[in-house]
Amino acid sequence: MSHLSCENITVRFGGVSACSDVSLSVKEGQVTGLIGANGAGKTTLFNVLTRFQESETGHVYFKGQNIDDKKPHDMAALGVTRTFQNINLFREQTTLNNILIGAHYMIGNPFSNMLSFPRARRNETKLVDRAHEIAELLGLEDHLDTLAGNLSYGHLKRVELARALASNPQVVLLDEPVAGCNDEETEDLKKSIRGLNKNLGISFFLVEHDMSMVMESCDYIYVINFGMNLAEGAPLDIQNNQEVVKAYLGEE
Amino acid sequence: MAAQGALIIIYVIASQGQAVLTGYTGLVSMGHGGFLAIGAYTSALLTYYFNIDLVVGILAGGIVSGVFGFVLALVFLRLSGAFMAIGTLGFAFFIGTIVNNIPFFQGRTGISLPSNRVFGVEIGDIGFYYVAVVLLGLIILFMYSLMRSGVGRAFKALRDSEKAAQSSGVNRWLFRTLAFSISATITGIAGVLSGHIVNYVSSEVYADIWYSADILMGAVIGGSAMLMGPIIGATFVVMVPFFLETMADFSYILKGAALILVLWIAPRGLAELIGRPFSRRRQKKLDKARGVT
């Protein structure tokens, strides 16, 4: 069953086609990957899926429903969150606050919230408890009071993920989750993603350059080249696909 | 003395209003003097024609100002950064020109107000001072609550990274508008007090653009993202001409220099600078408790 998908996506910037007639589907309960060279259109696709970018043609679907008219801020409530390639955390805020903002859509009525009415306060406590649980899941419970700007790179990556999980999402889109990570950090993240996928049933969509990570983490992979679908399939099929090897993986 | 104290409080409230928009939500407004004027004139006209209680004036001035803030947010929705700064400056000029030229507002001649009444009781300078203190207390309580709430988090998120805020679910239109409205309401309330403290409003004061500068400087010099910031900053802004005495005309040279100095050395404001040794100590304690080096 398709969780999040797009069909016939075309995006042009000026005269340049970033994406041409691209379609892909993130299947429920799976880890789906997207690989392609730099400039192949991955980021544009990412932004289309998260509604930051409009497509000239085609449609975006969530569980079969057309979500073309959704705004970026509607996605979290829908159950779709994302992380950013260049860590987009709020550096001047604590880890806890960074995670809490991920649960923003759960704050209820803004007026009772900002005036700290009793019900809003009880709600806040619930959100903070949730944030603690998520932090524990990702090994961040000792750093909740630390300002995000003071965290190590590996920890920052985990806070990004924690923030994306705060709203209880069904689908999480990861933009180069292990970019700049050393082997240990990469292994940790791989394990976390696998664990969240298996235990919480979260569907993942990840865009990555780290081939071993993609091949080991994903159930299904899409390859795009020059803004167009090149191939799709299970990791083994992709590795053996001659066109993919030629265009992207390199002859070995 | 009471009048001086009340004046400082008025500026503190005005700068707190500025801080909500600029410091916490990251939207630059250079026209908050406009909200000061709207608050002042709303209350002044109601008092002049209907002899209302000061409390009613405060509510009315705040609400009307808030509505203007809401409208302004809609108008400037697409703008940010420098363009919003220019737009808001334009707004201040606009309001100033209106109150100066449209006869209804009695321009430079001004509107004289009767003595202030709070819940029916007439109050003098000292009574007014207490009213100002109570108002400041309520506003600070509100801001304390706001900044620790989900709404406050949303404001700060929009400031620090709009894209990340949106993908976390923050509706940038809704919260921008909310920030603008709250900011305008608070500064509008300061405006009401500014007219009633001297029982007189005239466009000679409210068409003066420099008040927008004072409000902004009070917030920035003190620290627009901290609760204590505008208290320090606004006190400084008000006291400068007082200390310069005969050289009061040179006030803005000093204030301008202070602004540049602060932005250069301690951009987060004096309140943050003063608080640094305390926050460093707190961080060290936390690290120690956790066994982190």
Interface residues (C-beta under 8 A of the other chain):
Chain A: T50 F52 K71 P72 H73 M75 A76 A77 T81 R82 F84 N88 L89 F90 R91 E92 Q93 N97 L100 I101 G102 H104 Y105 I107 G108 P110 N113 M114 L115 S116 A120 E124 L127 D142 D145 T146 L147 N150 R163 A166 S167
Chain B: F142 S145 L146 R148 S149 G150 V151 G152 R153 A154 K156 A157 D160 S161 K163 A164 A165 Q166 S167 S168 G169 V170 N171 R172 L174 F175 L178 Q283 L286 R290 V292
